[in-house]
Amino acid sequence: MSDLIDNIIKREGGDKVTNKPNDRGGRTQYGISEKANPEAWADGIVTNEEARAIFEQKYIKTPGFDKIKDPALFAQLVDFGVNSGPSLAIQKLQAILHVKIDGVLGPKTLVAIELENPIYLNNKLAVARVQMIGRIVQKNPSQLEYLSGWLNRALEFLV
């Protein structure tokens, strides 16, 4: 799990603080945005340890991604959750699996995952991310500056 979090921190820009006007998350450090994680920003900075704890709890354990057996799908769901929210990542997965779309990684979704080819499922989820990114930028052109990075990030997970 440490390598997974290392990779997310790297994709998110490491320890540098960013505060871009078009980034809806506001100030961000280690991938931890002030908007989504105000408690981590209470003292004005986020430490590496705080970031790791948040990733593990909020983006791995709470949504149940640690129940995913396939390492590639597990890594992509965590990354997708960090980038767009765990519930949305689960909803996109549920749509691919043709199960009830509720944003909860429950028993029926977990069984459906086990019945599917993991490479197919992982690739379909990467494609769903790319399509979603296209819709986001089309709907809100101010997000165009993030397009290349978002696409590269989603395409990293193709198997």
C-alpha positions as CSV (number, residue, x, y, z in Angstrom):
1,M,0.0,0.0,0.0
2,S,3.0,2.3,0.6
3,D,4.0,2.1,-3.1
4,L,0.4,3.0,-4.1
5,I,0.4,6.1,-1.9
6,D,3.9,7.0,-3.1
7,N,2.6,6.9,-6.7
8,I,-0.5,9.0,-5.9
9,I,1.6,11.6,-4.1
10,K,3.9,11.7,-7.1
11,R,1.0,12.2,-9.5
12,E,-0.4,14.9,-7.3
13,G,2.8,16.9,-7.4
14,G,4.5,15.9,-4.2
15,D,5.0,18.3,-1.3
16,K,4.7,21.5,-3.3
17,V,1.8,23.7,-2.4
18,T,-0.5,24.7,-5.3
19,N,-3.3,27.1,-5.4
20,K,-4.5,27.5,-8.9
21,P,-7.6,29.7,-9.5
22,N,-9.3,27.1,-11.7
23,D,-8.7,24.2,-9.2
24,R,-11.9,23.8,-7.3
25,G,-10.0,22.1,-4.4
26,G,-8.2,25.3,-3.5
27,R,-4.8,24.9,-1.9
28,T,-3.4,21.5,-2.4
29,Q,-0.3,19.7,-1.0
30,Y,0.6,16.0,-1.4
31,G,-2.7,15.8,-3.3
32,I,-4.7,16.8,-0.2
33,S,-6.9,19.7,-1.0
34,E,-8.0,22.3,1.5
35,K,-11.6,22.1,0.4
36,A,-11.9,18.3,0.8
37,N,-9.7,18.1,3.9
38,P,-9.8,21.3,5.9
39,E,-8.6,19.6,9.1
40,A,-5.3,18.8,7.4
41,W,-4.9,22.5,6.5
42,A,-5.7,23.8,10.0
43,D,-2.1,24.7,10.7
44,G,-1.4,26.0,7.1
45,I,0.5,23.0,5.7
46,V,0.0,19.3,5.2
47,T,2.6,16.9,6.3
48,N,3.6,13.7,4.4
49,E,2.3,11.7,7.3
50,E,-1.1,13.5,7.4
51,A,-1.4,13.0,3.6
52,R,-0.7,9.2,3.9
53,A,-3.1,8.8,6.7
54,I,-5.8,10.6,4.8
55,F,-5.2,8.5,1.6
56,E,-5.3,5.3,3.6
57,Q,-8.5,6.1,5.6
58,K,-10.5,8.3,3.2
59,Y,-9.5,6.9,-0.2
60,I,-8.8,3.2,0.6
61,K,-10.4,1.9,3.8
62,T,-13.6,4.0,4.0
63,P,-14.8,3.3,0.4
64,G,-13.8,-0.4,0.8
65,F,-11.2,-0.3,-2.0
66,D,-9.0,-2.5,0.1
67,K,-11.5,-5.4,-0.6
68,I,-10.5,-5.3,-4.3
69,K,-8.3,-8.3,-5.0
70,D,-6.9,-7.3,-8.4
71,P,-3.9,-5.0,-7.8
72,A,-4.4,-3.0,-11.0
73,L,-8.1,-2.4,-10.4
74,F,-7.4,-1.6,-6.8
75,A,-4.8,1.0,-7.7
76,Q,-7.0,2.6,-10.4
77,L,-10.0,2.8,-8.1
78,V,-7.9,4.5,-5.3
79,D,-6.4,6.9,-7.8
80,F,-9.8,7.6,-9.4
81,G,-11.2,8.2,-5.9
82,V,-8.5,10.7,-5.1
83,N,-9.0,12.5,-8.3
84,S,-12.8,12.5,-8.5
85,G,-14.1,11.2,-5.2
86,P,-14.5,7.5,-4.2
87,S,-18.3,7.5,-4.7
88,L,-18.0,8.6,-8.3
89,A,-15.3,6.0,-9.0
90,I,-17.6,3.3,-7.6
91,Q,-20.5,4.6,-9.6
92,K,-18.5,4.4,-12.9
93,L,-17.4,0.9,-11.9
94,Q,-21.0,-0.2,-11.1
95,A,-22.2,1.2,-14.5
96,I,-19.7,-1.1,-16.2
97,L,-20.7,-4.0,-14.1
98,H,-24.5,-3.4,-14.7
99,V,-25.3,-3.5,-11.0
100,K,-27.2,-1.0,-9.0
101,I,-25.5,2.4,-9.2
102,D,-25.3,3.7,-5.6
103,G,-21.7,4.6,-5.1
104,V,-21.3,2.0,-2.4
105,L,-18.9,-0.9,-2.8
106,G,-21.3,-3.5,-1.3
107,P,-21.5,-7.3,-1.6
108,K,-23.3,-7.4,-5.0
109,T,-20.7,-5.1,-6.6
110,L,-17.8,-7.1,-5.1
111,V,-19.3,-10.3,-6.5
112,A,-19.8,-8.7,-9.9
113,I,-16.1,-7.7,-9.8
114,E,-15.0,-11.2,-9.1
115,L,-17.1,-12.6,-12.0
116,E,-15.6,-10.2,-14.5
117,N,-12.2,-10.4,-16.4
118,P,-10.0,-8.0,-14.4
119,I,-8.1,-6.7,-17.5
120,Y,-11.4,-6.0,-19.3
121,L,-12.8,-4.3,-16.2
122,N,-9.7,-2.2,-15.5
123,N,-9.5,-1.1,-19.1
124,K,-13.2,-0.2,-19.3
125,L,-12.8,1.9,-16.1
126,A,-9.9,3.8,-17.7
127,V,-12.0,4.4,-20.8
128,A,-14.9,5.6,-18.6
129,R,-12.5,8.0,-16.8
130,V,-11.3,9.4,-20.2
131,Q,-14.9,9.9,-21.4
132,M,-15.8,11.6,-18.1
133,I,-12.8,13.9,-18.4
134,G,-13.9,14.9,-21.9
135,R,-17.4,15.8,-20.6
136,I,-15.9,17.9,-17.8
137,V,-13.7,19.9,-20.1
138,Q,-16.5,20.3,-22.7
139,K,-18.9,21.5,-20.0
140,N,-16.4,23.8,-18.3
141,P,-13.6,25.0,-20.7
142,S,-11.7,26.6,-17.7
143,Q,-10.6,23.0,-16.9
144,L,-8.8,22.7,-20.2
145,E,-5.4,23.4,-18.5
146,Y,-5.8,20.1,-16.6
147,L,-6.9,18.0,-19.6
148,S,-3.5,16.5,-20.6
149,G,-2.6,15.6,-17.0
150,W,-6.0,14.0,-16.3
151,L,-5.8,12.0,-19.5
152,N,-2.3,10.9,-18.9
153,R,-3.3,9.9,-15.4
154,A,-6.3,7.8,-16.5
155,L,-4.4,6.2,-19.4
156,E,-1.6,5.1,-17.0
157,F,-4.0,2.4,-15.8
158,L,-4.6,0.7,-19.1
159,V,-3.4,-2.9,-19.0
